[in-house]
Amino acid sequence: MIQINDQISIDPRDISETFMQAGGPGGQNVNKLSTAVQLRFDLAHSTELPEDARARARNLAGRRLNKDGEIIIFARRFRTREKNRADALDRLVALLREATKRPIYRRPTKPGKAAKRRRIDAKTRRGRTKKMRGSYRGED
């Protein structure tokens, strides 16, 4: 089982991997070996994730989510198949962990009476200070 958080873990059988040739550095090795990985996780039919986490994961996945409800992650950063596999799996787990976090909603509050009074007093004091800066008109 792949642990997402304390309560949620997903079955590795729900994840499918396809290996393909990767471009980039590596010389002739790039043309011979299939080191890039395409990881697929069926989000739409996943029973392990709660419905609210699944909805957040849908939003977080963005373009990585296809019409069938699968999250598709391409990993071709490294030259070895094992590192690319681990990288793709880490990215999937990070996305699902982020989706399981419940957003904290801000409860709007109003300032209390004492805070309003302090604000008005400060404005009054500041106004008095500025009023004292007027030009001096003495007797000539």
ZIMOCOR-V798736 format. One record per residue. N is the residue number from 0. RES is the residue in one small letter. PHI is phi in radians with two decimals (NA if undefined). OMEGA is omega in whole degrees, -180 to 180 (* if undefined). Layout:
BEGIN
n->(N | N)
res->(RES | RES)
phi->(PHI | PHI)
omega->(OMEGA | OMEGA)
END
This chain:
BEGIN
n->(0 | 1 | 2 | 3 | 4 | 5 | 6 | 7 | 8 | 9 | 10 | 11 | 12 | 13 | 14 | 15 | 16 | 17 | 18 | 19 | 20 | 21 | 22 | 23 | 24 | 25 | 26 | 27 | 28 | 29 | 30 | 31 | 32 | 33 | 34 | 35 | 36 | 37 | 38 | 39 | 40 | 41 | 42 | 43 | 44 | 45 | 46 | 47 | 48 | 49 | 50 | 51 | 52 | 53 | 54 | 55 | 56 | 57 | 58 | 59 | 60 | 61 | 62 | 63 | 64 | 65 | 66 | 67 | 68 | 69 | 70 | 71 | 72 | 73 | 74 | 75 | 76 | 77 | 78 | 79 | 80 | 81 | 82 | 83 | 84 | 85 | 86 | 87 | 88 | 89 | 90 | 91 | 92 | 93 | 94 | 95 | 96 | 97 | 98 | 99 | 100 | 101 | 102 | 103 | 104 | 105 | 106 | 107 | 108 | 109 | 110 | 111 | 112 | 113 | 114 | 115 | 116 | 117 | 118 | 119 | 120 | 121 | 122 | 123 | 124 | 125 | 126 | 127 | 128 | 129 | 130 | 131 | 132 | 133 | 134 | 135 | 136 | 137 | 138 | 139)
res->(m | i | q | i | n | d | q | i | s | i | d | p | r | d | i | s | e | t | f | m | q | a | g | g | p | g | g | q | n | v | n | k | l | s | t | a | v | q | l | r | f | d | l | a | h | s | t | e | l | p | e | d | a | r | a | r | a | r | n | l | a | g | r | r | l | n | k | d | g | e | i | i | i | f | a | r | r | f | r | t | r | e | k | n | r | a | d | a | l | d | r | l | v | a | l | l | r | e | a | t | k | r | p | i | y | r | r | p | t | k | p | g | k | a | a | k | r | r | r | i | d | a | k | t | r | r | g | r | t | k | k | m | r | g | s | y | r | g | e | d)
phi->(NA | -1.72 | -1.39 | -1.66 | -2.59 | -1.08 | -1.73 | -2.03 | -2.47 | -1.98 | -1.39 | -1.07 | -1.27 | -1.39 | -1.90 | -2.02 | -2.17 | -2.21 | -1.87 | -2.54 | -1.30 | -1.82 | -1.49 | 1.68 | -1.19 | 2.47 | 1.14 | -1.17 | -1.03 | -1.09 | -1.38 | -1.75 | -1.93 | -1.74 | -1.81 | -1.30 | -2.17 | -2.01 | -1.73 | -2.16 | -2.20 | -1.42 | -1.26 | -1.13 | -1.87 | -1.32 | -1.63 | -1.31 | -1.52 | -1.15 | -1.09 | -1.17 | -1.19 | -1.13 | -1.15 | -1.15 | -1.13 | -1.04 | -1.21 | -1.21 | -1.17 | 1.07 | -1.26 | -1.35 | -1.68 | -1.66 | -1.14 | -1.43 | 1.48 | -1.81 | -1.55 | -2.00 | -2.13 | -1.71 | -2.27 | -2.49 | -1.25 | -1.84 | -1.54 | -1.92 | -1.12 | -1.12 | -1.16 | -1.17 | -1.06 | -1.11 | -1.11 | -1.12 | -1.16 | -1.07 | -1.18 | -1.16 | -1.10 | -1.11 | -1.13 | -1.22 | -1.11 | -1.12 | -1.26 | -1.41 | -1.31 | -1.38 | -1.21 | -1.65 | -1.57 | -1.44 | -1.62 | -1.12 | -2.19 | -2.02 | -1.18 | -1.33 | -1.11 | -1.13 | -1.15 | -1.10 | -1.09 | -1.07 | -1.11 | -1.13 | -1.08 | -1.13 | -1.14 | -1.13 | -1.07 | -1.14 | -1.12 | -1.09 | -1.07 | -1.21 | -1.16 | -1.23 | -1.46 | -1.08 | -1.23 | -1.53 | -2.05 | -1.59 | -1.42 | -1.84)
omega->(179 | -175 | 176 | 173 | -175 | -176 | -171 | 172 | -179 | -179 | 179 | 179 | 177 | -178 | 175 | -179 | 174 | -179 | -178 | 179 | -180 | 174 | 176 | -175 | 178 | 177 | -179 | -179 | -179 | -177 | -176 | -171 | 175 | -176 | 180 | -179 | 173 | -178 | 179 | 176 | -177 | -177 | -175 | -177 | 180 | -180 | -177 | -177 | 174 | -175 | -180 | 178 | 179 | 179 | 178 | 179 | 177 | 179 | -178 | -176 | 177 | -178 | -180 | 179 | 179 | -176 | -179 | 179 | 179 | 172 | -179 | -180 | 176 | 176 | 178 | -177 | -174 | -178 | -178 | -180 | -177 | 180 | 178 | 176 | -180 | 180 | 180 | -180 | 177 | 180 | 177 | 180 | 179 | 179 | -179 | 176 | 179 | -179 | -179 | 178 | 178 | 180 | 179 | -179 | 179 | 175 | -178 | 179 | 178 | 178 | -180 | -178 | -178 | 180 | 178 | 180 | 179 | 180 | -179 | 179 | 180 | 179 | 180 | 179 | -179 | 178 | 178 | 180 | -179 | -180 | -180 | -178 | -178 | -179 | -179 | 178 | 179 | 179 | 178 | *)
END
